[in-house]
Amino acid sequence: MKEVVKALSLNAGQVVRSVRAFRDCQTAVMQLVMIPRDDGVNMLEEIGKLESDPTMKQQDRELRFIELLTLNVPGSDKMYLTRIEELKTALDEKLGKILTEEQFRRYKDLQIEPLDIQELDKTE
């Protein structure tokens, strides 16, 4: 998160509000991938198995990951990928209200992946 703060030149109030927005998005995605299917397995477990399978080639792993993202969220008619994109869009809307136009444009230009941001509690 330190890199984001620096790259966007956030003031203290923007840091607090943007950290909250990123954290809310990450939490919502985590809750989404932890919804169990009828067999009791959730997406997070599937991804964990996929990542830890030493016999799987990288290309096959990537294809399987894409397949997983195109499955419907249990109890929903929407794919995981669609729901995750909706959550990211909601984050962009929040950030659009927190950041100046220039900061938001820079945020988009940097192609920051909100789910990859770490150390949300370390902003200085």
MOPAC internal coordinates of N, CA, C and O (Angstrom, degrees):
PM7 1SCF
backbone

  N    0.0000 0     0.00 0     0.00 0    0    0    0
  C    1.4460 1     0.00 0     0.00 0    1    0    0
  C    1.5266 1   110.71 1     0.00 0    2    1    0
  O    1.2310 1   120.89 1   151.51 1    3    2    1
  N    1.3309 1   115.91 1   -28.49 1    3    2    1
  C    1.4632 1   118.95 1   179.24 1    5    3    2
  C    1.5257 1   111.48 1   -56.30 1    6    5    3
  O    1.2310 1   120.91 1   139.95 1    7    6    5
  N    1.3360 1   115.86 1   -40.05 1    7    6    5
  C    1.4613 1   120.48 1  -178.50 1    9    7    6
  C    1.5279 1   110.99 1   -65.33 1   10    9    7
  O    1.2310 1   120.57 1   141.86 1   11   10    9
  N    1.3297 1   116.52 1   -38.14 1   11   10    9
  C    1.4629 1   120.83 1   179.41 1   13   11   10
  C    1.5259 1   109.72 1   -66.38 1   14   13   11
  O    1.2310 1   120.89 1   134.22 1   15   14   13
  N    1.3195 1   115.89 1   -45.78 1   15   14   13
  C    1.4715 1   120.89 1   179.33 1   17   15   14
  C    1.5201 1   109.87 1   -57.08 1   18   17   15
  O    1.2310 1   120.85 1   134.35 1   19   18   17
  N    1.3188 1   115.99 1   -45.65 1   19   18   17
  C    1.4681 1   120.32 1  -178.37 1   21   19   18
  C    1.5255 1   111.21 1   -68.64 1   22   21   19
  O    1.2310 1   120.43 1   133.55 1   23   22   21
  N    1.3277 1   116.78 1   -46.45 1   23   22   21
  C    1.4615 1   120.96 1  -176.90 1   25   23   22
  C    1.5266 1   112.47 1   -62.29 1   26   25   23
  O    1.2310 1   120.81 1   146.89 1   27   26   25
  N    1.3317 1   116.06 1   -33.11 1   27   26   25
  C    1.4644 1   119.92 1  -177.67 1   29   27   26
  C    1.5277 1   113.11 1   -99.11 1   30   29   27
  O    1.2310 1   120.36 1   176.63 1   31   30   29
  N    1.3266 1   116.92 1    -3.37 1   31   30   29
  C    1.4672 1   122.02 1  -178.42 1   33   31   30
  C    1.5310 1   111.28 1    52.48 1   34   33   31
  O    1.2310 1   121.11 1  -125.38 1   35   34   33
  N    1.3202 1   115.48 1    54.62 1   35   34   33
  C    1.4628 1   120.71 1  -177.73 1   37   35   34
  C    1.5146 1   111.30 1   -76.63 1   38   37   35
  O    1.2310 1   120.86 1   -37.96 1   39   38   37
  N    1.3351 1   115.97 1   142.04 1   39   38   37
  C    1.4607 1   119.60 1   172.49 1   41   39   38
  C    1.5330 1   108.39 1   -85.98 1   42   41   39
  O    1.2310 1   120.32 1    -7.01 1   43   42   41
  N    1.3090 1   116.99 1   172.99 1   43   42   41
  C    1.4713 1   121.18 1  -173.81 1   45   43   42
  C    1.5313 1   112.51 1   -57.60 1   46   45   43
  O    1.2310 1   120.23 1   136.22 1   47   46   45
  N    1.3141 1   117.16 1   -43.78 1   47   46   45
  C    1.4613 1   120.32 1   179.55 1   49   47   46
  C    1.5186 1   112.15 1   -64.44 1   50   49   47
  O    1.2310 1   120.58 1   140.67 1   51   50   49
  N    1.3232 1   116.50 1   -39.33 1   51   50   49
  C    1.4585 1   120.91 1   178.22 1   53   51   50
  C    1.5241 1   111.25 1   -66.90 1   54   53   51
  O    1.2310 1   120.79 1   143.94 1   55   54   53
  N    1.3296 1   116.09 1   -36.06 1   55   54   53
  C    1.4673 1   119.70 1   178.42 1   57   55   54
  C    1.5179 1   109.53 1   -60.85 1   58   57   55
  O    1.2310 1   120.39 1   129.32 1   59   58   57
  N    1.3307 1   116.87 1   -50.68 1   59   58   57
  C    1.4662 1   121.02 1  -177.89 1   61   59   58
  C    1.5238 1   110.71 1   -58.62 1   62   61   59
  O    1.2310 1   120.74 1   131.96 1   63   62   61
  N    1.3191 1   116.20 1   -48.04 1   63   62   61
  C    1.4687 1   120.30 1  -176.36 1   65   63   62
  C    1.5296 1   112.17 1   -70.55 1   66   65   63
  O    1.2310 1   119.69 1   142.18 1   67   66   65
  N    1.3295 1   118.20 1   -37.82 1   67   66   65
  C    1.4576 1   119.74 1  -179.97 1   69   67   66
  C    1.5255 1   111.49 1   -73.15 1   70   69   67
  O    1.2310 1   120.10 1   142.67 1   71   70   69
  N    1.3251 1   117.42 1   -37.33 1   71   70   69
  C    1.4730 1   120.09 1   175.06 1   73   71   70
  C    1.5242 1   109.51 1   -58.67 1   74   73   71
  O    1.2310 1   120.52 1   135.19 1   75   74   73
  N    1.3162 1   116.61 1   -44.81 1   75   74   73
  C    1.4632 1   120.72 1   178.63 1   77   75   74
  C    1.5326 1   110.54 1   -60.77 1   78   77   75
  O    1.2310 1   120.30 1   137.51 1   79   78   77
  N    1.3243 1   117.03 1   -42.49 1   79   78   77
  C    1.4625 1   121.23 1  -179.26 1   81   79   78
  C    1.5350 1   111.18 1   -65.26 1   82   81   79
  O    1.2310 1   120.30 1   134.71 1   83   82   81
  N    1.3348 1   117.04 1   -45.29 1   83   82   81
  C    1.4676 1   120.27 1   177.95 1   85   83   82
  C    1.5324 1   110.33 1   -63.36 1   86   85   83
  O    1.2310 1   120.41 1   135.80 1   87   86   85
  N    1.3135 1   116.82 1   -44.20 1   87   86   85
  C    1.4609 1   120.86 1  -179.39 1   89   87   86
  C    1.5294 1   110.50 1   -62.29 1   90   89   87
  O    1.2310 1   120.20 1   136.14 1   91   90   89
  N    1.3300 1   117.21 1   -43.86 1   91   90   89
  C    1.4662 1   120.71 1   178.80 1   93   91   90
  C    1.5261 1   111.18 1   -59.95 1   94   93   91
  O    1.2310 1   120.41 1   137.75 1   95   94   93
  N    1.3207 1   116.82 1   -42.25 1   95   94   93
  C    1.4600 1   121.27 1   178.97 1   97   95   94
  C    1.5271 1   110.83 1   -64.20 1   98   97   95
  O    1.2310 1   120.67 1   132.37 1   99   98   97
  N    1.3190 1   116.33 1   -47.63 1   99   98   97
  C    1.4647 1   120.32 1  -179.77 1  101   99   98
  C    1.5292 1   111.06 1   -62.52 1  102  101   99
  O    1.2310 1   120.32 1   139.75 1  103  102  101
  N    1.3260 1   117.00 1   -40.25 1  103  102  101
  C    1.4643 1   121.15 1   178.99 1  105  103  102
  C    1.5248 1   110.34 1   -64.28 1  106  105  103
  O    1.2310 1   120.37 1   136.81 1  107  106  105
  N    1.3223 1   116.89 1   -43.19 1  107  106  105
  C    1.4602 1   120.55 1   179.99 1  109  107  106
  C    1.5292 1   111.38 1   -63.14 1  110  109  107
  O    1.2310 1   120.24 1   139.67 1  111  110  109
  N    1.3372 1   117.15 1   -40.33 1  111  110  109
  C    1.4610 1   120.42 1   177.95 1  113  111  110
  C    1.5260 1   109.67 1   -66.36 1  114  113  111
  O    1.2310 1   120.15 1   137.97 1  115  114  113
  N    1.3129 1   117.31 1   -42.03 1  115  114  113
  C    1.4652 1   120.53 1   179.31 1  117  115  114
  C    1.5345 1   110.49 1   -61.91 1  118  117  115
  O    1.2310 1   120.11 1   137.13 1  119  118  117
  N    1.3188 1   117.39 1   -42.87 1  119  118  117
  C    1.4644 1   120.69 1   177.78 1  121  119  118
  C    1.5287 1   110.22 1   -62.42 1  122  121  119
  O    1.2310 1   120.59 1   141.04 1  123  122  121
  N    1.3101 1   116.49 1   -38.96 1  123  122  121
  C    1.4596 1   121.67 1   179.95 1  125  123  122
  C    1.5252 1   111.32 1   -61.71 1  126  125  123
  O    1.2310 1   120.15 1   132.52 1  127  126  125
  N    1.3170 1   117.33 1   -47.48 1  127  126  125
  C    1.4707 1   120.48 1  -176.41 1  129  127  126
  C    1.5257 1   112.61 1   -77.57 1  130  129  127
  O    1.2310 1   120.31 1   174.58 1  131  130  129
  N    1.3228 1   117.02 1    -5.42 1  131  130  129
  C    1.4686 1   120.21 1   177.91 1  133  131  130
  C    1.5314 1   112.50 1   -99.90 1  134  133  131
  O    1.2310 1   120.03 1  -178.50 1  135  134  133
  N    1.3315 1   117.54 1     1.50 1  135  134  133
  C    1.4672 1   120.18 1   177.02 1  137  135  134
  C    1.5280 1   107.98 1   -70.13 1  138  137  135
  O    1.2310 1   120.06 1   -57.66 1  139  138  137
  N    1.3251 1   117.48 1   122.34 1  139  138  137
  C    1.4663 1   118.95 1  -177.86 1  141  139  138
  C    1.5365 1   112.20 1   -75.13 1  142  141  139
  O    1.2310 1   122.00 1   -35.27 1  143  142  141
  N    1.3278 1   113.77 1   144.73 1  143  142  141
  C    1.4661 1   120.16 1   173.08 1  145  143  142
  C    1.5274 1   108.37 1   -79.59 1  146  145  143
  O    1.2310 1   120.91 1     1.62 1  147  146  145
  N    1.3244 1   115.86 1  -178.38 1  147  146  145
  C    1.4664 1   120.26 1   178.31 1  149  147  146
  C    1.5258 1   112.20 1   -60.70 1  150  149  147
  O    1.2310 1   120.44 1   150.23 1  151  150  149
  N    1.3532 1   116.77 1   -29.77 1  151  150  149
  C    1.4681 1   120.12 1   179.69 1  153  151  150
  C    1.5323 1   112.39 1   -83.43 1  154  153  151
  O    1.2310 1   120.35 1  -178.39 1  155  154  153
  N    1.3400 1   116.94 1     1.61 1  155  154  153
  C    1.4622 1   121.30 1   177.26 1  157  155  154
  C    1.5168 1   114.51 1    88.51 1  158  157  155
  O    1.2310 1   119.71 1   171.40 1  159  158  157
  N    1.3238 1   118.15 1    -8.60 1  159  158  157
  C    1.4576 1   122.50 1  -179.66 1  161  159  158
  C    1.5271 1   108.44 1   -90.04 1  162  161  159
  O    1.2310 1   120.62 1   -36.45 1  163  162  161
  N    1.3294 1   116.42 1   143.55 1  163  162  161
  C    1.4617 1   119.39 1   176.80 1  165  163  162
  C    1.5247 1   110.15 1  -112.65 1  166  165  163
  O    1.2310 1   121.17 1   -11.42 1  167  166  165
  N    1.3194 1   115.37 1   168.58 1  167  166  165
  C    1.4615 1   121.87 1  -177.44 1  169  167  166
  C    1.5295 1   112.02 1   -59.57 1  170  169  167
  O    1.2310 1   120.28 1   141.37 1  171  170  169
  N    1.3207 1   117.07 1   -38.63 1  171  170  169
  C    1.4607 1   120.45 1  -179.72 1  173  171  170
  C    1.5313 1   110.81 1   -61.01 1  174  173  171
  O    1.2310 1   120.59 1   138.96 1  175  174  173
  N    1.3187 1   116.47 1   -41.04 1  175  174  173
  C    1.4687 1   120.16 1   177.32 1  177  175  174
  C    1.5244 1   110.90 1   -64.63 1  178  177  175
  O    1.2310 1   120.84 1   138.86 1  179  178  177
  N    1.3291 1   115.99 1   -41.14 1  179  178  177
  C    1.4729 1   120.72 1   178.08 1  181  179  178
  C    1.5219 1   110.88 1   -60.00 1  182  181  179
  O    1.2310 1   120.84 1   134.73 1  183  182  181
  N    1.3230 1   115.99 1   -45.27 1  183  182  181
  C    1.4599 1   120.45 1  -179.94 1  185  183  182
  C    1.5291 1   110.10 1   -64.65 1  186  185  183
  O    1.2310 1   120.56 1   139.39 1  187  186  185
  N    1.3260 1   116.54 1   -40.61 1  187  186  185
  C    1.4651 1   120.47 1   177.96 1  189  187  186
  C    1.5175 1   112.31 1   -60.28 1  190  189  187
  O    1.2310 1   120.46 1   136.71 1  191  190  189
  N    1.3189 1   116.72 1   -43.29 1  191  190  189
  C    1.4734 1   120.97 1   177.51 1  193  191  190
  C    1.5255 1   110.35 1   -63.41 1  194  193  191
  O    1.2310 1   121.66 1   137.70 1  195  194  193
  N    1.3046 1   114.42 1   -42.30 1  195  194  193
  C    1.4594 1   120.43 1  -179.29 1  197  195  194
  C    1.5310 1   110.98 1   -61.74 1  198  197  195
  O    1.2310 1   120.53 1   133.87 1  199  198  197
  N    1.3172 1   116.59 1   -46.13 1  199  198  197
  C    1.4631 1   121.98 1  -178.64 1  201  199  198
  C    1.5263 1   112.44 1   -66.55 1  202  201  199
  O    1.2310 1   120.44 1   149.81 1  203  202  201
  N    1.3280 1   116.77 1   -30.19 1  203  202  201
  C    1.4637 1   119.31 1  -173.97 1  205  203  202
  C    1.5265 1   113.65 1   -97.80 1  206  205  203
  O    1.2310 1   119.88 1  -175.64 1  207  206  205
  N    1.3177 1   117.83 1     4.36 1  207  206  205
  C    1.4656 1   120.80 1  -179.51 1  209  207  206
  C    1.5261 1   109.62 1   -84.12 1  210  209  207
  O    1.2310 1   120.46 1   -76.80 1  211  210  209
  N    1.3497 1   116.72 1   103.20 1  211  210  209
  C    1.4694 1   119.64 1  -176.67 1  213  211  210
  C    1.5298 1   112.99 1   -71.77 1  214  213  211
  O    1.2310 1   120.12 1   165.42 1  215  214  213
  N    1.3148 1   117.38 1   -14.58 1  215  214  213
  C    1.4658 1   120.18 1  -178.03 1  217  215  214
  C    1.5273 1   112.42 1   -85.79 1  218  217  215
  O    1.2310 1   120.16 1   167.63 1  219  218  217
  N    1.3103 1   117.30 1   -12.37 1  219  218  217
  C    1.4638 1   120.82 1  -175.76 1  221  219  218
  C    1.5194 1   111.08 1   -88.70 1  222  221  219
  O    1.2310 1   121.18 1   -47.28 1  223  222  221
  N    1.3220 1   115.35 1   132.72 1  223  222  221
  C    1.4633 1   120.69 1   176.52 1  225  223  222
  C    1.5257 1   109.09 1   -71.21 1  226  225  223
  O    1.2310 1   120.61 1   -27.35 1  227  226  225
  N    1.3322 1   116.44 1   152.65 1  227  226  225
  C    1.4603 1   121.89 1  -178.02 1  229  227  226
  C    1.5237 1   111.21 1   -57.23 1  230  229  227
  O    1.2310 1   120.12 1   136.85 1  231  230  229
  N    1.3167 1   117.38 1   -43.15 1  231  230  229
  C    1.4644 1   120.95 1  -179.12 1  233  231  230
  C    1.5295 1   110.67 1   -62.98 1  234  233  231
  O    1.2310 1   120.25 1   138.22 1  235  234  233
  N    1.3226 1   117.14 1   -41.78 1  235  234  233
  C    1.4611 1   120.97 1   178.26 1  237  235  234
  C    1.5235 1   110.87 1   -66.41 1  238  237  235
  O    1.2310 1   121.24 1   141.99 1  239  238  237
  N    1.3214 1   115.24 1   -38.01 1  239  238  237
  C    1.4714 1   120.48 1   178.33 1  241  239  238
  C    1.5336 1   110.21 1   -62.03 1  242  241  239
  O    1.2310 1   120.80 1   135.85 1  243  242  241
  N    1.3217 1   116.08 1   -44.15 1  243  242  241
  C    1.4602 1   120.35 1   179.49 1  245  243  242
  C    1.5251 1   111.69 1   -65.03 1  246  245  243
  O    1.2310 1   120.34 1   138.68 1  247  246  245
  N    1.3175 1   116.96 1   -41.32 1  247  246  245
  C    1.4658 1   120.67 1   178.00 1  249  247  246
  C    1.5306 1   111.12 1   -63.35 1  250  249  247
  O    1.2310 1   120.69 1   137.91 1  251  250  249
  N    1.3107 1   116.28 1   -42.09 1  251  250  249
  C    1.4723 1   119.86 1   179.30 1  253  251  250
  C    1.5263 1   110.31 1   -66.49 1  254  253  251
  O    1.2310 1   120.18 1   141.96 1  255  254  253
  N    1.3150 1   117.26 1   -38.04 1  255  254  253
  C    1.4622 1   121.00 1   178.48 1  257  255  254
  C    1.5357 1   109.67 1   -61.17 1  258  257  255
  O    1.2310 1   120.52 1   136.45 1  259  258  257
  N    1.3238 1   116.61 1   -43.55 1  259  258  257
  C    1.4616 1   120.78 1   178.07 1  261  259  258
  C    1.5282 1   110.21 1   -62.97 1  262  261  259
  O    1.2310 1   120.79 1   138.22 1  263  262  261
  N    1.3273 1   116.10 1   -41.78 1  263  262  261
  C    1.4698 1   119.84 1   177.15 1  265  263  262
  C    1.5220 1   111.00 1   -58.50 1  266  265  263
  O    1.2310 1   120.95 1   135.97 1  267  266  265
  N    1.3219 1   115.78 1   -44.03 1  267  266  265
  C    1.4666 1   120.17 1  -179.95 1  269  267  266
  C    1.5248 1   111.06 1   -61.76 1  270  269  267
  O    1.2310 1   120.60 1   138.12 1  271  270  269
  N    1.3272 1   116.47 1   -41.88 1  271  270  269
  C    1.4623 1   120.11 1  -178.96 1  273  271  270
  C    1.5238 1   112.94 1   -66.88 1  274  273  271
  O    1.2310 1   120.25 1   158.52 1  275  274  273
  N    1.3301 1   117.12 1   -21.48 1  275  274  273
  C    1.4601 1   119.86 1  -179.63 1  277  275  274
  C    1.5264 1   112.62 1   -91.95 1  278  277  275
  O    1.2310 1   120.29 1  -179.56 1  279  278  277
  N    1.3252 1   117.04 1     0.44 1  279  278  277
  C    1.4633 1   120.12 1   173.89 1  281  279  278
  C    1.5248 1   109.25 1   -74.69 1  282  281  279
  O    1.2310 1   120.54 1   -27.02 1  283  282  281
  N    1.3110 1   116.57 1   152.98 1  283  282  281
  C    1.4592 1   120.14 1   175.50 1  285  283  282
  C    1.5194 1   110.56 1   -74.81 1  286  285  283
  O    1.2310 1   121.21 1   -36.65 1  287  286  285
  N    1.3114 1   115.29 1   143.35 1  287  286  285
  C    1.4624 1   121.77 1   173.56 1  289  287  286
  C    1.5340 1   106.59 1   -64.82 1  290  289  287
  O    1.2310 1   119.64 1   -46.48 1  291  290  289
  N    1.3307 1   118.29 1   133.52 1  291  290  289
  C    1.4645 1   119.49 1   178.81 1  293  291  290
  C    1.5321 1   111.76 1   -52.33 1  294  293  291
  O    1.2310 1   121.29 1   -48.39 1  295  294  293
  N    1.3376 1   115.13 1   131.61 1  295  294  293
  C    1.4568 1   120.45 1   179.93 1  297  295  294
  C    1.5141 1   113.93 1    79.49 1  298  297  295
  O    1.2310 1   120.38 1  -168.06 1  299  298  297
  N    1.3348 1   116.87 1    11.94 1  299  298  297
  C    1.4663 1   121.16 1  -176.86 1  301  299  298
  C    1.5249 1   109.58 1  -137.08 1  302  301  299
  O    1.2310 1   121.00 1   -21.34 1  303  302  301
  N    1.3147 1   115.69 1   158.66 1  303  302  301
  C    1.4609 1   120.01 1   174.16 1  305  303  302
  C    1.5275 1   110.84 1   -99.56 1  306  305  303
  O    1.2310 1   120.41 1  -166.12 1  307  306  305
  N    1.3335 1   116.83 1    13.88 1  307  306  305
  C    1.4626 1   121.69 1  -179.70 1  309  307  306
  C    1.5252 1   110.51 1  -111.38 1  310  309  307
  O    1.2310 1   121.88 1   -35.56 1  311  310  309
  N    1.3318 1   114.00 1   144.44 1  311  310  309
  C    1.4593 1   119.92 1   176.83 1  313  311  310
  C    1.5314 1   110.18 1   -72.57 1  314  313  311
  O    1.2310 1   121.05 1   -22.54 1  315  314  313
  N    1.3328 1   115.59 1   157.46 1  315  314  313
  C    1.4688 1   120.12 1   175.04 1  317  315  314
  C    1.5276 1   110.11 1   -54.98 1  318  317  315
  O    1.2310 1   120.74 1   134.11 1  319  318  317
  N    1.3270 1   116.18 1   -45.89 1  319  318  317
  C    1.4580 1   120.53 1  -177.74 1  321  319  318
  C    1.5238 1   111.04 1   -58.24 1  322  321  319
  O    1.2310 1   120.24 1   137.25 1  323  322  321
  N    1.3224 1   117.16 1   -42.75 1  323  322  321
  C    1.4590 1   121.32 1   179.49 1  325  323  322
  C    1.5183 1   111.01 1   -63.05 1  326  325  323
  O    1.2310 1   120.33 1   133.41 1  327  326  325
  N    1.3187 1   116.97 1   -46.59 1  327  326  325
  C    1.4695 1   120.80 1  -179.59 1  329  327  326
  C    1.5225 1   111.34 1   -64.02 1  330  329  327
  O    1.2310 1   120.34 1   139.18 1  331  330  329
  N    1.3284 1   116.96 1   -40.82 1  331  330  329
  C    1.4664 1   120.06 1   179.38 1  333  331  330
  C    1.5265 1   109.60 1   -64.68 1  334  333  331
  O    1.2310 1   119.86 1   137.99 1  335  334  333
  N    1.3115 1   117.88 1   -42.01 1  335  334  333
  C    1.4650 1   120.79 1   177.71 1  337  335  334
  C    1.5258 1   110.66 1   -63.97 1  338  337  335
  O    1.2310 1   119.66 1   142.51 1  339  338  337
  N    1.3257 1   118.26 1   -37.49 1  339  338  337
  C    1.4633 1   121.11 1   176.28 1  341  339  338
  C    1.5234 1   111.10 1   -62.37 1  342  341  339
  O    1.2310 1   120.78 1   139.28 1  343  342  341
  N    1.3389 1   116.12 1   -40.72 1  343  342  341
  C    1.4700 1   120.04 1   178.51 1  345  343  342
  C    1.5282 1   111.07 1   -66.05 1  346  345  343
  O    1.2310 1   120.40 1   141.76 1  347  346  345
  N    1.3205 1   116.83 1   -38.24 1  347  346  345
  C    1.4673 1   120.55 1   177.54 1  349  347  346
  C    1.5359 1   111.05 1   -67.88 1  350  349  347
  O    1.2310 1   120.63 1   143.10 1  351  350  349
  N    1.3268 1   116.40 1   -36.90 1  351  350  349
  C    1.4642 1   119.99 1   176.96 1  353  351  350
  C    1.5232 1   110.17 1   -64.26 1  354  353  351
  O    1.2310 1   120.83 1   138.28 1  355  354  353
  N    1.3270 1   116.02 1   -41.72 1  355  354  353
  C    1.4654 1   120.29 1   177.46 1  357  355  354
  C    1.5298 1   110.26 1   -62.46 1  358  357  355
  O    1.2310 1   120.49 1   141.22 1  359  358  357
  N    1.3334 1   116.66 1   -38.78 1  359  358  357
  C    1.4630 1   120.64 1   176.13 1  361  359  358
  C    1.5282 1   110.28 1   -62.08 1  362  361  359
  O    1.2310 1   120.30 1   134.55 1  363  362  361
  N    1.3189 1   117.04 1   -45.45 1  363  362  361
  C    1.4628 1   120.38 1   178.58 1  365  363  362
  C    1.5296 1   111.06 1   -58.40 1  366  365  363
  O    1.2310 1   120.66 1   140.33 1  367  366  365
  N    1.3239 1   116.34 1   -39.67 1  367  366  365
  C    1.4660 1   119.74 1   178.72 1  369  367  366
  C    1.5320 1   110.85 1   -63.96 1  370  369  367
  O    1.2310 1   120.53 1   138.84 1  371  370  369
  N    1.3335 1   116.59 1   -41.16 1  371  370  369
  C    1.4626 1   120.10 1   177.20 1  373  371  370
  C    1.5244 1   110.76 1   -64.66 1  374  373  371
  O    1.2310 1   121.01 1   133.66 1  375  374  373
  N    1.3373 1   115.66 1   -46.34 1  375  374  373
  C    1.4637 1   119.55 1  -178.89 1  377  375  374
  C    1.5250 1   111.31 1   -64.18 1  378  377  375
  O    1.2310 1   120.51 1   147.24 1  379  378  377
  N    1.3194 1   116.64 1   -32.76 1  379  378  377
  C    1.4522 1   120.55 1   177.28 1  381  379  378
  C    1.5199 1   112.93 1   -61.87 1  382  381  379
  O    1.2310 1   120.97 1   155.03 1  383  382  381
  N    1.3291 1   115.74 1   -24.97 1  383  382  381
  C    1.4630 1   120.88 1   178.07 1  385  383  382
  C    1.5335 1   112.24 1   -90.08 1  386  385  383
  O    1.2310 1   120.75 1   161.16 1  387  386  385
  N    1.3190 1   116.17 1   -18.84 1  387  386  385
  C    1.4650 1   121.77 1  -178.07 1  389  387  386
  C    1.5291 1   111.29 1   -92.05 1  390  389  387
  O    1.2310 1   120.79 1   137.83 1  391  390  389
  N    1.3118 1   116.09 1   -42.17 1  391  390  389
  C    1.4551 1   122.02 1  -174.42 1  393  391  390
  C    1.5270 1   111.35 1   -91.33 1  394  393  391
  O    1.2310 1   121.19 1   -22.61 1  395  394  393
  N    1.3091 1   115.32 1   157.39 1  395  394  393
  C    1.4588 1   119.35 1   170.92 1  397  395  394
  C    1.5368 1   107.55 1   -71.36 1  398  397  395
  O    1.2310 1   120.93 1   -12.44 1  399  398  397
  N    1.3145 1   115.82 1   167.56 1  399  398  397
  C    1.4771 1   119.37 1   178.10 1  401  399  398
  C    1.5248 1   110.59 1   -58.44 1  402  401  399
  O    1.2310 1   120.71 1   136.36 1  403  402  401
  N    1.3211 1   116.25 1   -43.64 1  403  402  401
  C    1.4640 1   120.35 1  -179.62 1  405  403  402
  C    1.5314 1   111.13 1   -64.02 1  406  405  403
  O    1.2310 1   119.96 1   135.88 1  407  406  405
  N    1.3084 1   117.69 1   -44.12 1  407  406  405
  C    1.4712 1   120.90 1   178.99 1  409  407  406
  C    1.5233 1   110.75 1   -62.96 1  410  409  407
  O    1.2310 1   120.41 1   137.17 1  411  410  409
  N    1.3160 1   116.82 1   -42.83 1  411  410  409
  C    1.4579 1   120.52 1  -179.08 1  413  411  410
  C    1.5333 1   110.05 1   -65.54 1  414  413  411
  O    1.2310 1   120.29 1   138.76 1  415  414  413
  N    1.3125 1   117.06 1   -41.24 1  415  414  413
  C    1.4621 1   121.17 1   177.55 1  417  415  414
  C    1.5370 1   109.43 1   -61.24 1  418  417  415
  O    1.2310 1   120.52 1   136.87 1  419  418  417
  N    1.3320 1   116.61 1   -43.13 1  419  418  417
  C    1.4711 1   120.87 1   178.20 1  421  419  418
  C    1.5259 1   110.52 1   -63.48 1  422  421  419
  O    1.2310 1   120.62 1   137.63 1  423  422  421
  N    1.3363 1   116.42 1   -42.37 1  423  422  421
  C    1.4639 1   121.49 1   177.36 1  425  423  422
  C    1.5312 1   110.26 1   -56.20 1  426  425  423
  O    1.2310 1   120.48 1   133.02 1  427  426  425
  N    1.3213 1   116.68 1   -46.98 1  427  426  425
  C    1.4618 1   120.75 1  -179.40 1  429  427  426
  C    1.5315 1   110.90 1   -68.41 1  430  429  427
  O    1.2310 1   120.18 1   139.96 1  431  430  429
  N    1.3291 1   117.26 1   -40.04 1  431  430  429
  C    1.4679 1   121.37 1   179.99 1  433  431  430
  C    1.5272 1   111.77 1   -63.32 1  434  433  431
  O    1.2310 1   120.77 1   145.32 1  435  434  433
  N    1.3184 1   116.13 1   -34.68 1  435  434  433
  C    1.4701 1   120.93 1  -179.73 1  437  435  434
  C    1.5260 1   112.49 1   -75.10 1  438  437  435
  O    1.2310 1   120.58 1   169.48 1  439  438  437
  N    1.3238 1   116.50 1   -10.52 1  439  438  437
  C    1.4673 1   122.45 1   179.96 1  441  439  438
  C    1.5310 1   111.50 1    50.89 1  442  441  439
  O    1.2310 1   121.17 1  -131.71 1  443  442  441
  N    1.2947 1   115.36 1    48.29 1  443  442  441
  C    1.4589 1   122.21 1   178.59 1  445  443  442
  C    1.5205 1   108.83 1   -69.18 1  446  445  443
  O    1.2310 1   120.61 1   -51.80 1  447  446  445
  N    1.3099 1   116.43 1   128.20 1  447  446  445
  C    1.4654 1   121.43 1   176.87 1  449  447  446
  C    1.5251 1   107.50 1   -89.85 1  450  449  447
  O    1.2310 1   120.05 1   -72.08 1  451  450  449
  N    1.3345 1   117.52 1   107.92 1  451  450  449
  C    1.4667 1   120.30 1  -174.21 1  453  451  450
  C    1.5195 1   114.45 1   -60.42 1  454  453  451
  O    1.2310 1   120.19 1   153.87 1  455  454  453
  N    1.3248 1   117.24 1   -26.13 1  455  454  453
  C    1.4642 1   119.14 1  -179.52 1  457  455  454
  C    1.5222 1   112.00 1   -78.30 1  458  457  455
  O    1.2310 1   120.31 1   166.47 1  459  458  457
  N    1.3259 1   117.02 1   -13.53 1  459  458  457
  C    1.4580 1   121.26 1   179.47 1  461  459  458
  C    1.5273 1   113.43 1   -92.73 1  462  461  459
  O    1.2310 1   120.20 1   170.04 1  463  462  461
  N    1.3033 1   117.22 1    -9.96 1  463  462  461
  C    1.4674 1   120.26 1  -177.42 1  465  463  462
  C    1.5250 1   108.90 1   -68.78 1  466  465  463
  O    1.2310 1   121.32 1   -51.75 1  467  466  465
  N    1.3101 1   115.08 1   128.25 1  467  466  465
  C    1.4578 1   121.20 1  -179.01 1  469  467  466
  C    1.5153 1   109.97 1  -118.49 1  470  469  467
  O    1.2310 1   121.84 1    -7.08 1  471  470  469
  N    1.3011 1   114.09 1   172.92 1  471  470  469
  C    1.4696 1   121.66 1   176.51 1  473  471  470
  C    1.5210 1   111.77 1    54.81 1  474  473  471
  O    1.2310 1   121.24 1  -129.97 1  475  474  473
  N    1.3369 1   115.23 1    50.03 1  475  474  473
  C    1.4645 1   119.95 1   179.57 1  477  475  474
  C    1.5181 1   112.08 1   -64.05 1  478  477  475
  O    1.2310 1   120.20 1   162.26 1  479  478  477
  N    1.3254 1   117.22 1   -17.74 1  479  478  477
  C    1.4581 1   119.69 1   178.23 1  481  479  478
  C    1.5301 1   111.85 1   -91.33 1  482  481  479
  O    1.2310 1   120.21 1   175.95 1  483  482  481
  N    1.3311 1   117.21 1    -4.05 1  483  482  481
  C    1.4688 1   121.35 1  -179.42 1  485  483  482
  C    1.5193 1   108.15 1  -117.51 1  486  485  483
  O    1.2310 1   121.04 1   -84.01 1  487  486  485
  N    1.3236 1   115.62 1    95.99 1  487  486  485
  C    1.4524 1   119.55 1  -175.16 1  489  487  486
  C    1.5236 1   113.62 1  -114.54 1  490  489  487
  O    1.2310 1   120.01 1   177.25 1  491  490  489
  N    1.2992 1   117.58 1    -2.75 1  491  490  489
  C    1.4710 1   119.71 1  -177.74 1  493  491  490
  C    1.5136 1   111.13 1  -105.05 1  494  493  491
  O    1.2310 1   120.10 1   180.00 1  495  494  493

